[in-house]
Amino acid sequence: MKKTRWIVITMLVVLSLVLVACGGTEETTEPAVEPTVAETTEEQAEEVAETGEEPVAEEAPAEDAAPLTLRVLIHQNPPMVEFMEAFNDKFEAAYPNVTVDMSIVETGDLATVTQTRLSANDVDVIDIFGFSNAAQPYMKDVTPPNWQTLIEAGLLLDITDQTFVANYDEATIRDAGSYNDKVYSINLGRVSYSGVFVNKDLFAANGVEIPTTWDELVAACQTFTDAGLSCMTVGGADGWPVFVGSYGLLGAMYPDQEAMVEGLWTGTLKWDDPETLKLWERYQTYTTQMLEAGVTGLSHDAGPARFAAGDVAMMPSGVWQAPALEAAEPEFDWSYIPFPGSDNPEDNQYLFGKYDQGWAVAANSPNQAAALDYLAMFSEPDNYQEFVNAVGFIPTQPTATLETKLGAEVAPYLENYRVGFEQFWVAPKGAGQWANGSQGASWFQPFNEWDDAAALAAQSQADLQAGLDASQ
Amino acid sequence: MQQKYLFGRGWSVFVPILLLLPGFILYLMIALGPSIATSVYSFTDATGIRGAPVNWVGLENYEEFLLRGVASRDNIDALKRTLIFCFFVTTIQFTVGLFVALLLNQRIRGRMFFRTLFFVPVILGVAIQGLIWKLFLLPSGGPVAQFLSLFGVQSEFLGGQPSEAFAWVIVVQIWANMGITMVIFLAGLQTIPNELYEAGRIDGAGRWDLFRHVTWPMLTPSVNTNIVLNIIGSLQAWQLFLVLIGYRPGTQVLGYLVFAQGFGQTSGAVTSAFRQGFAAAASIVLFFLVLIIGLAAQYFVNRREQKLYV
């Protein structure tokens, strides 16, 4: 009997422990310990003496400020990670009571991890891509994008009144970080994904001029192929680099990409129009004749090393691969040009892209003050300039310039920079898997089953039309 | 005759209930509760984002999944693909697992080594399994590509035609899980009394007769367990599709579709919406598929077992 009683008591204790362990801890609702101005560093004093202006956000906390851990979430991008690690050290030195705990996730997992950690109040500063794919008035019955839901759920902090917001250009704040006239994110840079990296030595060695029209591009590829070289490479194993590589082709043929999306939704443009059919035929030429054999096994990250090896003439890809390309082979002489996808050289002067990484603060963060200090310090012109140089983004602060080789390459086209199709596109519910024709290049053999451009164009339009009809 | 009470009498009879309670609470929290919540979510437009409004949409998610536009065609195709995947994985994994178990149940040199070797893939994570096969199947310079090139055969493997990529995922799924099937069969083989084989041999039975009349009937519990586990496991599989080929037209199975819709992975865009209400509806469809096929399989294997032992 005694033994049984002991068993019962033990079980009750275990059960209590299980229940206690499963219960949530009470949320910390107290405001964060706000770093206070303690002292001005010598460097700041010199700066004040020289400029007569107070530094923007170099405030350091009081010596006795309570220690806290600032949880930062970013996506995987090697040059950015390297920069952020150095910046975190700098921030910790300026704010000795703060320890930065930075998590890095794969790009594809960023949205999931962000949502999970925001919901769990487990993050203070998040890396969020430029606000895009918003529902337009002509779109019916579409699901709002994730960023909009996060804001409407009250999970992102309104940073409209923060002084560092003014460091960024108005267009960026309006287009990439605002919703309903309030600012929720500062976007750190634009990227172009529609250009082509060119191996200048290989072009010179084979007597080929940099192509400015589609026909010249086809002829150039033929010359390289005849010489036993490869014309183009992309990271085909990851799927998306194949169609991202053709975004320049899409853009060259339809330079107003926002109007293109509207046209497809309203029926003034169809994927199988005679003019659009030319696009599909060029997609097919790109995948079947321009890309080198074996790219289905090449990962996106391995692309720069493959291109820098020297026997591939071109690599259609985003500017974010420039730092990796330079790291792979510093002596390699390359250029970055718009994809010459149109017959008209004037239409081949545009670079298309998107707003890339931005910062936002968790509205429920117990460390809001420190999070805002983090953004303020990051936004200081010197720090931002270093960031741009490291990562290769096209700057969103008017005072910053892209002082790298890539910066010099894209400078002539910056006036013609435009936001690309995929930033506007939202598929109607009920549309089929072939409805987003901007990805069409990756549906041709060897990446998928299609080998007839006209048939695929018709299928794409049919899949889109079914969704449009269903949403009426 | 006085009944014996394992835990005593009086209030002590509640001891078994108390002992079961922690497990039941755990089951409620991590299995039953989420399952019930999923079925409720399937009638809403939930995003899974805390604080976001959740609206009751009735059967709209089911209508969209099964009937709306041509997206329903793609969903039904994914459902068919799930069944094809299940059929091939179950039959091949079962057959190969049985064959390997029979081989490794013999007194052969190094059998412990080979048992370990065949079981090792099971303990690797899906990401590692995927990475190994991605390297193995590199179209340019990979070992399989080089071997096939000896016969003049070229292939794009995982990055090429959807049907071919799909077939390779079946191969990897079998490779990754065959070890479990083998171990269950090995355990069953080791419970068969040697006397039965000796008696069979005395009666003049050959190897095939011994397998057919002794091994196979005596393996019935293992056979049944493996059939049910393989069917359910393959119907729910999706992680290898994610790791090996990603979300590509013509390759998705239902489990992957649920994940992709629920976590905004359908378009490759990082800003895709989380449609967890819709994903919940898709997962309920998957649940019924598993339930119907699982129950049918269970019914047939139970009947077979009863026939053998009655």
Interface residues (C-beta under 8 A of the other chain):
Chain A: M1 T4 I7 V8 M11 L12 V14 L15 V18 L19 C22 T107 G108 L110 A111 T112 Q115 L118 S119 F129 F131 S132 N133 T143 P144 P145 N146 W147 T149 L150 E152 A153 G154 L155 G236 A237 D238 G239 W240 A293 G294 V295 T296 G297 L298 E422 A427 P428 K429 G430 A431 G432 Q433 W434 N436 Q439 S442 W443 Q445 P446 F447 N448 E449 A462 D463 A466 G467 D469 A470
Chain B: F7 G8 S12 V15 L18 L19 L21 P22 I25 L26 M29 T47 G48 I49 R50 G51 A52 P53 E64 R68 G69 V70 A71 S72 R73 D74 K134 L137 L138 P139 S140 G141 G142 E156 F157 L158 G159 G160 Q161 P162 S163 I245 G246 Y247 R248 P249 G250 F263 G264 Q265 S267 G268 A269 V270 T271 S272 A273 F274 R275
